[in-house]
C-alpha cells in the first residue's frame, strides 16, 4: 500500500515538473534556420526579425544558414528536428516545390510538407526585371524583342533549380511567350554576384534583394511586375506597359516541425505576431527596400494550401519542358 502511494506521489511530482518545464519555454537559445546562403531574401528577412523575436520570446535567437540542394537540406533539417520549439524555419515560400521536384526526378522526397506547420507569412516583396548596369538592353520592350528574335539565346539567373526565382521566371516566360535559358545559382547572394559579374542577361528579383545594388549603380531595373507602382525608386515602367501582364511577389514565412506541443506552438505564434508588428523590424525591412505583409492562422493556412497546389503544377510543367545549364 505504501509502495502504491509512493509511486502515485512520484508520478504526480514528475508530471508537475514536466508541466513546469513546458511552461518555461523557451529556456535555452532557439535556432532560426534559413535554408539558403547569407545575403538572400530569406536570410535578410530572418536577420531583420531576429532582434524582435528575441525581445518577444525573451530568449536568444540564432540565425543558422543551412544551405544546399535548393533549400532541401535546411528544410529537411527542420522537418526532422525534435518538435520542441527550439528549431524554427524561416524560408521562402518556394520550398513548397521541393517534394515535387524530387518526385519528378524519380527520387525520394527529402521531406513532406505535412512535416511542417505553417505559422505566419512575414513578407511579400514586389518584383522587377533586373539587368547588369552595362547591359545592352535599355528597356523592357527591347529585351523582350531580343528574346523573341533569338529564342533560347538570352539567359536568366535563379536562386536554384525549382527555387522561387526559377519558378517565377518560368511562369513569366510563358506569359511573355519567350524562350530563355536558365542558369541556377546557390541562393540570392550568389545570384546577385552573378548579375554583377554579367554572367546572365537578366533576373526577376525582389526589391529587397536588388534595391541597394540598383542605387549603387551596379544593376538596373527595366520594369516592375504587377499593377502597383513603386515609390522607391519612383517612375519605373510596369511589365504590363510593355505588353506582358505578369504579377509575382517574393514571399517569406515561418514554419515549425509538425507535432510541436500546442502550448509551445501558441507561444511561437504570439511571439511571431509581436515581432512582425515591432517598429524596429518594420524599420529594418523598409531600409532594405522590403515590405512587411503579415498574416497567420487560418488565413495563412488557406493561402499556403493554395500556393502549394499552384507551385506543384508549375514544377511539374517545368520538369516536363525545360532544359537548364550549370553556371560557368
Order of alpha helices (4+ residues) and beta strands (2+ residues): alpha-beta-alpha-beta-alpha-beta-alpha-beta-alpha-beta-alpha-beta-alpha-beta-alpha-beta-beta-alpha-alpha-beta-alpha-beta
